[in-house]
């Protein structure tokens, strides 16, 4: 029986894989991800086995058995205390505060050398002050090691006493099995004196040398705190960070709400015949993605000013009242003639009408997640230009038809509109990732093409004549009118209904190497949907274990 099952399920899949490899001359990316993940796990098990008898390993095992989180530190293992901070950037700033206090208290002159990055801070100390700096750090609870975050080669063969840079950090347990540490530490560079001035340590990018002021009398503000720096660094820092507010706009629907379901059914009957995709209920499935998306936002992207949650009159039961959160009803944005709506394009056409919305904001679906710490420069340049992320998928040729997928029809309509109006015809879709918006650009689009947007807003369900304003048209229009550039966002679109989804999720959780990712789906029914629900919940709880301040439960 087992042999028959293998033949009927596994062999066809292997055959398809073999044909694909033969055609493309390479393994699919999800297969290579899976193989790399298995190799990493195997290597870690081997290393753990070799170290199983060491005293440090036994102490770590006892701590883990007692429910404490343990992590590697220079020279052994240590217990990671629970994180008190709500975000990665807050932990990084806390490390900077500790180092600043230690150095100030021990007479060590130091200065900020770089813009505050999303994952760690970099400061400078003159080489002649190295011994005093190391003594101050030795008496602190911080761990130190040579090298620069992400540069393993800098650490090989280096000692703390001679390395041109060191990392200072403390481990923090944020829940589940996830511990953060040196990636959020403070990088300390030791600048030596040369005839041309103070020289940057080997391998450093940016300013190669500078003539220092007698003392770092300039100040740069980092998370509300003025920190010392030299004039050359202050000017560099202020020219490379976003100086304006950025808001977040979520759209969310609870497809399990009985009142919403009744309204949906009535509207569906009145609409008559629709395409399967326009009336696809799977798009409204509620797997608590919003909860984890907000966790990812607060932990990895806490540069935002306020969050606006646009809903069809309902509210997640776990959502707390918070001064940085406002819930917006569809009735606040759309007219009575446009309601109720089950068309995401219609809602997108009115998002910019939110009261007190900032000039720059990000539009998110509830299945978007920030995969690692980011700052606002990922989505906007310091001069206010949006950074858009293009998909590898092309906009199909030809005019929109009733047979098109709604997303393709809207993309076609936007392309044809721009081609006629401004002589620019985009060829690729936008990535299914947070969409940077500039309110001035959108208001200009509304002035020029208001009748087309009004028609989209009146469509109860997605239709072949729609425009996708916030998720396509506004970015392409901004690019065509020199108010957007193509960014370098590292993103992943993952179809959770795909047979390879478990492998892809495992690889993503292991690497944590994407700026953002989207967990989308196609239609599913019955027991398979239950399995996918459990898979997604397990993955999200493991990836984002720390509750955000937006949660009340």
Buried (B, 14 or more C-beta within 10 A) or exposed (E): EEEEEEEEEEEEEEEEEEEEEEEEEEBEEBBEBBEEBBEEEEEEEEEEEEEEEEEBBEBBBEBBEEEBBBBBBEEEBBBBEEBEBBBBBBBBBBBBBBBBEBBEEBEBBBBBBBBBBBBBBBBBBBBEBBEBBBEBBEEBEBBBBBBBBEEEEBBEEBEBEEBBBBBBBBBBBBBEEBBBBBBBBBBBBBBEEEEEEBBBBEEBEEBEEBEBEEEBEBEBEBBEEEBBBBEBBBEBBEEEBBEEBBBBBBBBBBBEBEEBBEBBEEBBEEBEEBBEBBBBEBBBBBBBBBBBBBBBBBBBBBBBEBBBBBBBBBEBEBBEEBEBBBBBBBEEBBEEEBBBBBBBBBBBBBBBBBEEBBBBBBBBBBBBBBBBBBBBBBBBBBEBBBBBBBBEBEBBEEEBEEEBBBBBBBBBBBBBBBEEEEEEBBEBBBBBBBBBBBBBBBEBBBEBBEEBBBBBBBBBBBBBBBBBBBBBBBBBBBBBBEBBEEBEBBBBBBBBBBEBBBBBBBBBBBBEEBBBBBBBBEEBEEEEBEEBBEBBBEBBBBBBBBBBBBBEE
